[in-house]
């Protein structure tokens, strides 16, 4: 009988992955519709719904900031984790390189999103 | 009346052979086997062993999908050969191979030491929460308490879920679906108090997070156990324990 191995730190990444997946499932399609279809084609929403002043005001409000940060960061962690595991599935085994590339990019995106959201001011 | 010999049906069974003392690697051998509509693939193999080639090796016992011995890859899918019928492949040929993801001992017999080791590591028995003396009587349980674990207790250790799991195929260190279902069966039993010990297996690097939620394990299970569900529930339990272990009393894994 073999003893249980070292505790995995996967829960950190799995939780971020799960949160991002949940958020993507709940609002992803809606975001694609608004930003990619409705606003550019002038359907349903007013033409200036995503104009620069409106979006700036949105990003300057603390609720808007929180929303943008959650969407950008969690979507990135979700994607990073999914890609990391998919690389493993197709035979590129998860070494430090794959880990750094996938989670590193998500981390970078998270830091940049936080930085820019704070830089825009309140 | 039609001649019996004329109406007799034959099917080609293509069997993966490997006899370590004479074969350098496994190869496929085709046997032509007479069959009737009520014959299982296992019975086909038994016909081969009895009448065509006595050296063919395979595991079997009960012939009624309860012992879990006769798991094989049949036409590329993990199935119990006693529960799979030759008629479903006729007039085509049926290919029978050793279970995927395991080393081959001989022909269709696989080496299952890895599974047995893992099975021992999860202490697959009830570790009484509050030991009772004979005078105190039996450990009582309500039907609702039994419902929580009952489906997981149907596991017959046939290993089909291991042959189905792509993650076990890539990394045999992974504890795997069947063991997770059994571990969960004891952890959620109201009479059991051993969850904290077993959670070390769940939480380990070889543990539950190797699963990528493919779900094929539950699809191939001949006893309608849902190992993928046990794995998923334990991902949540393990994550909860990971983050809350410093604020909950010892044994917070439950």
Interface residues (C-beta under 8 A of the other chain):
Chain A: X1 X2 X3 X4 X5 X6 X7 X8 X9 X10 X11 X12 X14 X15 X85 X88 X89 X93
Chain B: X117 X118 X120 X121 X166 X170 X173 X200 X201 X203 X204 X205 X206 X207 X209 X212 X235 X238 X239 X242 X243
